[in-house]
Amino acid sequence: MNDVLKNLIRTARGEIAPDPILKDGRVISLFTCEAIEKDVAIYDGVVVGTVSHKGEKCLDARGHYICPGFIDGHFRIESTMLTAPELPGWFKYL
């Protein structure tokens, strides 16, 4: 397992502080069809959890909707003008 994945898991467990934390946003649940007020922890650009975390950098998301995993849920590969091997690097900038 590489170090990035290890750190993502450690952050999700609360062992490493996320950076940033989106505080008090309304998280859209596609499973329950609800918008639930929660904090969203992010590490290295990846959502690692929606439970209470502690960290130094908090962004106020009050009044905003957050859709983890729903961002760029559909796109057309040919519209990106990228080849398949280039796509994983492109997602980091979304």
N, C-alpha and C positions, 0 to 999 in steps of 0.2 A: 504494500500500500504506500503510495507516495505521500510526501509531507503535506501537500495542499489538502488532500482528502483527510488525512489525520487531523489537521487543524480545523477543517469544517466539522468533523465529528466532535472534536473536543469543544468547539464553540457551541454546537447544538446541545451538548451536555452541560454547558455552563462553566466549563473549566477554563476557557479563554473568553475574554470580553469581546463581544461583537463590535463592529465598527462599520456603519452606524446602527443605531436602533431607531426605528420609526415609532414614535410614541403616540398612543391614543388615536390611531387611525381606525377606520372601519374596514375590517378584512372581509372580503367577499368569499363565502364558502359555496363552492359549486355543488357540494354534497347535500347541504341542508337548505340552500337557497336563502341564506341569511347574510346580513352585514353585521358582523360582531365586532365590538370595540376591543381591540387587542394591540399589543406591541408586536413589532416584527423585527427580529434580529437578522442582521446581514453580516457576512464575513467574506471578504475578497469578492464582493459583487454577487454573492449567492445567498439566497434566503435560507437560513438555517433553523428557524423556528418562529413560532407565534406565541410562545409563553413568556412570562416575565424574565427578563435578563437584565443584568447590570452592565453598564459600559460608560465610557467617558463621553462619547459623541452621541448625543440624542437629537433627533430632528422631530419637531412638532408636526405630526400628521393629522391633528385634530381638524375635522371638517373635510377630510379627504378620504377617498376610497382606495384601498390597497388590494391588488389582485395577484398574490404570489402564484406563480405557475401559469397564470392566464395571459401574461404579457407575450405578445407575438405568438399567440396560439395558432395562427394560420398565416402562412406567407407562401409566395410562389418562388421556388428556387431560381427559376430562370430570370426573375425580376431583380435578383441580387447581383447578377452579372459576375458571380463567383463560381468556382469549381467546387465540387463536393469536398475535397480536402481543405479548402479555405473556409468553409462554413463554421466549424467550431470556434475559430478565432473571431469571427464576425459577431457571434452571439454575445461576447463579452461586452460589446459597446452598446448594446440595447438598453 
